[in-house]
Amino acid sequence: MKFEKKVLCEIEKCYAVLGREIGGEPYLLFAWEGNGSVRAFHGPDFSRCDLIWEGGGGTMSIVPLERREGYFMISRGFYTMVNSAESTIEIVRLQNGAFTHEPVASLPYLHRFGVLRAQDGSDYLIACSIADHKADLEDWSHPGHVYAAKLPENLDSSFTLELTRLPGDYTMNHGFCTAMREGRQAAFIGAREGVFAFTPPCCGNADWKVEQLVDFPVSDVAVSDLDGDGEDELALILPFHGNQYKIFKKSPDGYSEVFSYPVEQDFYHTVISATLAGEKVFVGGARRGPMHLFIVRYDHAAGKYFAELVEEDAGPSNAFVLNLPGQDLLLSANREHAQAAVYTLKPEQ
């Protein structure tokens, strides 16, 4: 697969990214890790830039609300792993061509979150704290936790979410993705204790279902069925902010390694599942060493996984793939080079 790169703008500590089609127009959202802004690029060649907010950045996650087109939830206030005690989640609404935002929840040391649709049609916020408290960078004596709240039906009016803590301690709780599991939406969370799947209540006052998939330290996680056998693989970064990017597949004895990215590099940080040119892939990237941005595919004829380099020395923190009619865009927050970057997949020759 070949890509054509375009840098939309320079963003110091560019960290979070999301792409959505709103009213038939693609919007590309990029946000600062530091005390910066959240921006939305759209229009011809993405030349128009709307400022969602300026200052008070610390954004780790940008999450769409499927119930309302042009509505998002965006985290704020996670400036460093130590300076994050005042982190919040804000709802962002795009109405009549203008963005508004207001806080809806507060969670100290909030790192990742998402929204899941339950079987009864209810939407649930699931949010993860990387720790309950940190005295310094190396202090992991207070484990992080996972919290949930049911979203209101009416997202147009102001509301405040009351977060309920779910069972378990999750130290160095860093990895997060959402995917289908046994026909239901679930959140997959990586921590020092392993990878856990959280499935929302099926109805009423039922409990969340929490399952442990692996029991070794994991930094980040993505889930997809690349080989098409009906069983999802786990793409994992390990250990915390680690130097290993591996794919695991379920076996009778648990999950076994089936692929390891062959280039040695440190501080892997990007791992997502996506579809490019109709093919399921994993996207990966690292923030030290060669700092590759790459994709992992499955060769059905050879029966093996293989990697393709998108760009050397990219230094991505996070990525997102936006599938448009006749065009696939790989969005990458290239933190180490302060780039909000878009890679357009070129047609096969």
Kinemage of the C-alpha trace (Angstrom):
@kinemage 1
@onewidth
@group {chain A} dominant
@subgroup {mainchain}
@vectorlist {calphas} color= white
{ca met a 1} P 0.000 0.000 0.000
{ca lys a 2} L 1.326 3.457 -0.946
{ca phe a 3} L 0.386 6.744 0.697
{ca glu a 4} L 0.674 10.430 -0.098
{ca lys a 5} L 1.421 12.634 2.933
{ca lys a 6} L 0.109 16.097 3.754
{ca val a 7} L 0.904 18.064 6.937
{ca leu a 8} L -2.134 20.167 7.892
{ca cys a 9} L -0.282 22.276 10.455
{ca glu a 10} L 2.361 22.207 13.169
{ca ile a 11} L 0.982 21.217 16.575
{ca glu a 12} L 3.400 20.983 19.482
{ca lys a 13} L 2.938 17.663 21.309
{ca cys a 14} L 0.250 16.602 18.832
{ca tyr a 15} L -1.436 13.651 20.542
{ca ala a 16} L -5.118 12.843 19.891
{ca val a 17} L -6.833 12.461 16.525
{ca leu a 18} L -10.226 11.556 15.066
{ca gly a 19} L -11.860 11.754 11.659
{ca arg a 20} L -15.613 11.947 11.005
{ca glu a 21} L -17.914 12.686 8.098
{ca ile a 22} L -20.435 15.343 9.106
{ca gly a 23} L -23.159 16.395 6.699
{ca gly a 24} L -21.262 14.699 3.901
{ca glu a 25} L -18.078 16.648 4.685
{ca pro a 26} L -15.008 15.060 6.315
{ca tyr a 27} L -13.728 16.708 9.507
{ca leu a 28} L -10.272 15.895 10.880
{ca leu a 29} L -9.784 16.671 14.587
{ca phe a 30} L -6.319 17.003 16.147
{ca ala a 31} L -5.494 17.943 19.748
{ca trp a 32} L -2.550 18.926 21.961
{ca glu a 33} L -1.088 16.856 24.762
{ca gly a 34} L 0.219 20.059 26.318
{ca asn a 35} L -1.582 23.270 27.222
{ca gly a 36} L -2.770 23.868 23.678
{ca ser a 37} L -5.845 23.651 21.495
{ca val a 38} L -8.222 21.294 19.707
{ca arg a 39} L -8.642 21.986 15.989
{ca ala a 40} L -10.970 20.682 13.268
{ca phe a 41} L -9.787 20.709 9.643
{ca his a 42} L -12.291 20.522 6.792
{ca gly a 43} L -13.220 22.112 3.477
{ca pro a 44} L -11.340 21.855 0.170
{ca asp a 45} L -8.050 20.018 0.759
{ca phe a 46} L -8.743 20.475 4.512
{ca ser a 47} L -7.652 24.086 4.205
{ca arg a 48} L -10.213 25.415 6.674
{ca cys a 49} L -9.314 25.177 10.376
{ca asp a 50} L -11.913 25.672 13.128
{ca leu a 51} L -10.698 26.205 16.681
{ca ile a 52} L -12.757 24.124 19.135
{ca trp a 53} L -10.858 25.538 22.101
{ca glu a 54} L -7.538 27.203 22.837
{ca gly a 55} L -5.577 26.554 26.040
{ca gly a 56} L -6.382 24.007 28.706
{ca gly a 57} L -5.389 21.123 26.443
{ca gly a 58} L -4.055 17.864 27.841
{ca thr a 59} L -6.295 15.898 25.467
{ca met a 60} L -5.813 12.132 25.435
{ca ser a 61} L -9.035 11.038 23.697
{ca ile a 62} L -11.559 12.343 21.152
{ca val a 63} L -14.707 10.191 20.974
{ca pro a 64} L -17.688 10.589 18.607
{ca leu a 65} L -21.247 10.278 19.860
{ca glu a 66} L -22.963 8.066 17.307
{ca arg a 67} L -26.438 9.166 18.361
{ca arg a 68} L -25.889 12.730 17.186
{ca glu a 69} L -23.854 13.634 14.113
{ca gly a 70} L -21.320 16.344 14.883
{ca tyr a 71} L -21.275 15.625 18.627
{ca phe a 72} L -18.087 14.489 20.385
{ca met a 73} L -16.651 13.938 23.841
{ca ile a 74} L -13.098 15.188 24.371
{ca ser a 75} L -10.854 14.797 27.418
{ca arg a 76} L -9.001 17.731 28.907
{ca gly a 77} L -6.386 18.327 31.598
{ca phe a 78} L -4.037 15.304 31.345
{ca tyr a 79} L -0.850 17.331 30.963
{ca thr a 80} L 1.595 14.790 32.360
{ca met a 81} L 1.289 11.551 34.280
{ca val a 82} L 1.785 13.580 37.469
{ca asn a 83} L 0.005 16.837 36.644
{ca ser a 84} L -3.438 15.422 35.821
{ca ala a 85} L -5.497 15.577 38.998
{ca glu a 86} L -8.029 18.002 37.451
{ca ser a 87} L -8.780 16.145 34.210
{ca thr a 88} L -12.292 16.309 32.767
{ca ile a 89} L -14.475 15.219 29.841
{ca glu a 90} L -16.267 17.846 27.760
{ca ile a 91} L -19.090 17.429 25.269
{ca val a 92} L -18.487 19.237 21.984
{ca arg a 93} L -21.373 20.093 19.681
{ca leu a 94} L -21.142 21.248 16.079
{ca gln a 95} L -24.353 23.158 15.402
{ca asn a 96} L -25.084 25.652 12.635
{ca gly a 97} L -21.426 25.566 11.582
{ca ala a 98} L -20.032 26.471 15.020
{ca phe a 99} L -18.476 24.401 17.822
{ca thr a 100} L -19.502 24.743 21.469
{ca his a 101} L -18.217 22.784 24.466
{ca glu a 102} L -18.935 22.274 28.174
{ca pro a 103} L -17.730 19.827 30.873
{ca val a 104} L -19.871 16.780 31.707
{ca ala a 105} L -17.595 14.704 33.991
{ca ser a 106} L -14.503 14.985 36.158
{ca leu a 107} L -12.054 12.151 36.786
{ca pro a 108} L -8.540 12.630 38.199
{ca tyr a 109} L -5.787 11.128 36.030
{ca leu a 110} L -8.266 10.361 33.240
{ca his a 111} L -6.327 8.869 30.333
{ca arg a 112} L -8.649 7.038 27.932
{ca phe a 113} L -12.395 6.719 27.534
{ca gly a 114} L -15.052 5.620 25.054
{ca val a 115} L -18.781 5.221 24.513
{ca leu a 116} L -20.474 1.826 24.117
{ca arg a 117} L -23.970 0.950 22.880
{ca ala a 118} L -25.693 -1.687 25.048
{ca gln a 119} L -28.142 -4.286 23.736
{ca asp a 120} L -31.130 -2.256 24.942
{ca gly a 121} L -29.951 0.787 22.959
{ca ser a 122} L -28.537 2.692 25.944
{ca asp a 123} L -25.178 4.454 25.593
{ca tyr a 124} L -22.551 4.134 28.319
{ca leu a 125} L -19.438 6.157 28.935
{ca ile a 126} L -16.501 4.013 30.095
{ca ala a 127} L -13.491 5.971 31.394
{ca cys a 128} L -10.103 4.908 32.741
{ca ser a 129} L -7.785 6.571 35.228
{ca ile a 130} L -4.105 5.767 34.817
{ca ala a 131} L -3.716 6.038 38.620
{ca asp a 132} L -5.659 7.328 41.614
{ca his a 133} L -2.738 9.511 42.702
{ca lys a 134} L 0.907 10.006 41.731
{ca ala a 135} L 3.537 11.668 43.902
{ca asp a 136} L 6.070 11.540 41.067
{ca leu a 137} L 6.588 9.949 37.664
{ca glu a 138} L 7.681 6.563 39.033
{ca asp a 139} L 4.988 6.325 41.720
{ca trp a 140} L 2.544 3.523 40.795
{ca ser a 141} L 1.469 2.712 44.361
{ca his a 142} L -2.134 3.840 43.742
{ca pro a 143} L -3.628 1.722 40.908
{ca gly a 144} L -5.894 3.192 38.283
{ca his a 145} L -9.541 2.210 37.903
{ca val a 146} L -12.333 1.936 35.357
{ca tyr a 147} L -15.535 3.963 35.671
{ca ala a 148} L -18.862 3.987 33.843
{ca ala a 149} L -21.960 6.156 33.508
{ca lys a 150} L -25.129 5.906 31.448
{ca leu a 151} L -25.535 8.782 28.992
{ca pro a 152} L -28.806 10.727 28.925
{ca glu a 153} L -31.166 10.405 25.986
{ca asn a 154} L -31.067 14.169 25.446
{ca leu a 155} L -27.565 15.285 24.510
{ca asp a 156} L -28.604 18.811 23.534
{ca ser a 157} L -29.130 20.114 27.081
{ca ser a 158} L -26.475 20.486 29.786
{ca phe a 159} L -25.895 17.407 31.935
{ca thr a 160} L -23.436 16.000 34.472
{ca leu a 161} L -22.433 12.342 34.573
{ca glu a 162} L -22.079 10.463 37.853
{ca leu a 163} L -19.271 7.959 37.384
{ca thr a 164} L -19.467 4.550 39.085
{ca arg a 165} L -16.273 2.590 39.685
{ca leu a 166} L -16.237 -0.895 38.189
{ca pro a 167} L -14.537 -3.863 39.932
{ca gly a 168} L -10.784 -4.337 39.873
{ca asp a 169} L -7.471 -2.462 40.107
{ca tyr a 170} L -5.674 -1.569 36.861
{ca thr a 171} L -2.107 -0.372 37.409
{ca met a 172} L -0.519 1.682 34.601
{ca asn a 173} L -3.929 1.609 32.905
{ca his a 174} L -2.961 2.965 29.488
{ca gly a 175} L -4.392 0.890 26.625
{ca phe a 176} L -7.939 1.332 25.353
{ca cys a 177} L -10.005 0.417 22.303
{ca thr a 178} L -13.587 -0.531 21.491
{ca ala a 179} L -14.660 -3.474 19.323
{ca met a 180} L -17.347 -6.107 19.005
{ca arg a 181} L -17.135 -9.115 21.320
{ca glu a 182} L -19.611 -11.967 21.043
{ca gly a 183} L -22.023 -9.732 19.156
{ca arg a 184} L -21.880 -6.846 21.650
{ca gln a 185} L -19.836 -3.645 21.859
{ca ala a 186} L -17.038 -3.897 24.404
{ca ala a 187} L -14.040 -1.920 25.654
{ca phe a 188} L -10.616 -3.564 25.760
{ca ile a 189} L -8.258 -2.153 28.372
{ca gly a 190} L -4.531 -2.773 28.815
{ca ala a 191} L -2.729 -2.502 32.165
{ca arg a 192} L 0.118 -4.060 34.112
{ca glu a 193} L -2.293 -6.824 35.155
{ca gly a 194} L -3.074 -7.709 31.507
{ca val a 195} L -5.847 -7.089 28.966
{ca phe a 196} L -9.479 -6.950 30.085
{ca ala a 197} L -12.736 -6.835 28.112
{ca phe a 198} L -15.588 -4.749 29.556
{ca thr a 199} L -19.099 -5.337 28.166
{ca pro a 200} L -21.937 -3.011 29.261
{ca pro a 201} L -25.139 -4.263 30.910
{ca cys a 202} L -27.555 -5.958 28.538
{ca cys a 203} L -30.512 -4.173 30.128
{ca gly a 204} L -31.853 -2.492 33.256
{ca asn a 205} L -29.763 -2.925 36.387
{ca ala a 206} L -27.622 -5.811 35.108
{ca asp a 207} L -23.901 -5.755 35.902
{ca trp a 208} L -21.003 -5.037 33.595
{ca lys a 209} L -19.210 -8.142 32.347
{ca val a 210} L -15.443 -8.049 32.969
{ca glu a 211} L -13.147 -10.698 31.447
{ca gln a 212} L -9.364 -11.048 31.651
{ca leu a 213} L -7.874 -12.099 28.295
{ca val a 214} L -4.128 -12.115 29.096
{ca asp a 215} L -2.252 -11.765 32.379
{ca phe a 216} L 1.033 -10.122 31.374
{ca pro a 217} L 1.811 -6.354 31.356
{ca val a 218} L 0.363 -4.526 28.345
{ca ser a 219} L 0.586 -0.865 27.417
{ca asp a 220} L -1.847 -0.586 24.487
{ca val a 221} L -4.280 -2.822 22.641
{ca ala a 222} L -6.210 -3.130 19.367
{ca val a 223} L -8.592 -5.891 18.279
{ca ser a 224} L -9.415 -7.229 14.792
{ca asp a 225} L -9.754 -10.433 12.774
{ca leu a 226} L -7.049 -9.992 10.134
{ca asp a 227} L -6.861 -13.612 9.005
{ca gly a 228} L -10.643 -13.925 8.663
{ca asp a 229} L -11.096 -17.090 10.716
{ca gly a 230} L -13.811 -15.552 12.913
{ca glu a 231} L -11.555 -15.128 15.959
{ca asp a 232} L -10.111 -11.695 16.764
{ca glu a 233} L -6.374 -11.188 17.143
{ca leu a 234} L -4.928 -8.856 19.777
{ca ala a 235} L -2.319 -6.327 18.637
{ca leu a 236} L -0.398 -5.328 21.754
{ca ile a 237} L 2.349 -2.950 22.824
{ca leu a 238} L 4.291 -4.282 25.782
{ca pro a 239} L 5.361 -3.572 28.414
{ca phe a 240} L 4.287 -0.049 29.488
{ca his a 241} L 5.383 2.429 26.764
{ca gly a 242} L 7.382 -0.565 25.644
{ca asn a 243} L 9.737 -1.723 22.895
{ca gln a 244} L 7.607 -4.632 21.621
{ca tyr a 245} L 4.762 -4.572 19.091
{ca lys a 246} L 3.224 -8.030 18.846
{ca ile a 247} L 0.093 -9.793 17.617
{ca phe a 248} L -1.456 -12.597 19.658
{ca lys a 249} L -4.023 -15.174 18.605
{ca lys a 250} L -6.277 -17.288 20.792
{ca ser a 251} L -5.225 -20.899 21.204
{ca pro a 252} L -6.397 -23.757 23.445
{ca asp a 253} L -3.819 -22.612 26.023
{ca gly a 254} L -4.734 -18.908 25.905
{ca tyr a 255} L -3.243 -16.294 23.593
{ca ser a 256} L -0.057 -17.105 21.673
{ca glu a 257} L 2.274 -14.746 19.804
{ca val a 258} L 1.974 -14.968 16.002
{ca phe a 259} L 3.801 -11.801 14.877
{ca ser a 260} L 6.394 -9.339 16.154
{ca tyr a 261} L 7.331 -6.119 14.370
{ca pro a 262} L 10.835 -6.854 13.045
{ca val a 263} L 12.481 -3.428 13.496
{ca glu a 264} L 13.873 -2.657 16.941
{ca gln a 265} L 12.579 0.641 18.303
{ca asp a 266} L 11.460 2.032 21.625
{ca phe a 267} L 8.371 3.733 23.038
{ca tyr a 268} L 5.746 2.112 20.825
{ca his a 269} L 2.612 4.161 21.312
{ca thr a 270} L 0.315 3.706 18.299
{ca val a 271} L -1.803 0.587 17.835
{ca ile a 272} L -5.227 0.650 16.173
{ca ser a 273} L -7.357 -1.632 14.032
{ca ala a 274} L -8.652 -0.264 10.742
{ca thr a 275} L -9.790 -1.056 7.219
{ca leu a 276} L -7.737 0.119 4.230
{ca ala a 277} L -8.851 -0.579 0.663
{ca gly a 278} L -11.424 -2.966 2.118
{ca glu a 279} L -8.779 -4.974 3.998
{ca lys a 280} L -8.576 -5.304 7.774
{ca val a 281} L -5.199 -4.114 9.096
{ca phe a 282} L -3.441 -3.006 12.248
{ca val a 283} L -1.631 0.361 12.303
{ca gly a 284} L 1.419 0.823 14.520
{ca gly a 285} L 4.004 3.409 15.426
{ca ala a 286} L 6.812 4.305 17.805
{ca arg a 287} L 8.105 7.540 19.327
{ca arg a 288} L 11.800 6.659 19.727
{ca gly a 289} L 14.425 5.043 17.540
{ca pro a 290} L 13.477 4.824 13.843
{ca met a 291} L 9.980 6.043 14.878
{ca his a 292} L 8.186 4.082 12.166
{ca leu a 293} L 4.548 4.530 11.189
{ca phe a 294} L 3.510 1.193 9.687
{ca ile a 295} L 0.650 -1.176 8.901
{ca val a 296} L 0.382 -4.921 9.522
{ca arg a 297} L -1.494 -7.082 6.996
{ca tyr a 298} L -2.257 -10.778 6.601
{ca asp a 299} L -1.145 -12.743 3.528
{ca his a 300} L -3.831 -15.403 3.082
{ca ala a 301} L -1.863 -17.304 0.429
{ca ala a 302} L 1.261 -17.541 2.595
{ca gly a 303} L -0.673 -17.836 5.870
{ca lys a 304} L 1.360 -15.176 7.687
{ca tyr a 305} L 1.337 -11.574 8.879
{ca phe a 306} L 3.630 -8.973 7.366
{ca ala a 307} L 4.396 -5.282 7.904
{ca glu a 308} L 4.582 -2.397 5.439
{ca leu a 309} L 6.250 0.923 6.247
{ca val a 310} L 4.134 4.041 5.771
{ca glu a 311} L 6.849 6.495 6.882
{ca glu a 312} L 10.164 6.306 8.666
{ca asp a 313} L 10.867 8.936 11.339
{ca ala a 314} L 7.183 9.831 11.760
{ca gly a 315} L 7.043 9.586 15.573
{ca pro a 316} L 3.273 9.076 15.984
{ca ser a 317} L 1.423 9.164 19.280
{ca asn a 318} L -1.975 8.068 17.915
{ca ala a 319} L -3.624 7.383 14.567
{ca phe a 320} L -7.070 7.005 13.024
{ca val a 321} L -8.355 5.767 9.663
{ca leu a 322} L -11.269 7.592 8.027
{ca asn a 323} L -12.942 5.626 5.233
{ca leu a 324} L -14.592 7.942 2.702
{ca pro a 325} L -16.359 7.063 -0.556
{ca gly a 326} L -13.526 6.105 -2.896
{ca gln a 327} L -10.810 7.327 -0.517
{ca asp a 328} L -9.131 6.141 2.700
{ca leu a 329} L -7.276 8.599 4.949
{ca leu a 330} L -4.743 7.585 7.600
{ca leu a 331} L -4.609 10.398 10.159
{ca ser a 332} L -1.524 10.497 12.360
{ca ala a 333} L -0.679 12.715 15.307
{ca asn a 334} L 3.087 12.804 14.695
{ca arg a 335} L 3.951 14.093 18.147
{ca glu a 336} L 7.738 13.926 17.865
{ca his a 337} L 7.690 16.269 14.840
{ca ala a 338} L 4.716 18.436 15.910
{ca gln a 339} L 2.696 17.382 12.860
{ca ala a 340} L -1.014 16.967 12.267
{ca ala a 341} L -0.549 14.643 9.296
{ca val a 342} L -2.834 12.974 6.753
{ca tyr a 343} L -1.725 10.049 4.585
{ca thr a 344} L -4.022 9.407 1.624
{ca leu a 345} L -4.011 5.838 0.374
{ca lys a 346} L -3.094 5.874 -3.316
{ca pro a 347} L -4.943 3.562 -5.723
{ca glu a 348} L -3.122 0.402 -6.719
{ca gln a 349} L -1.411 0.789 -10.080
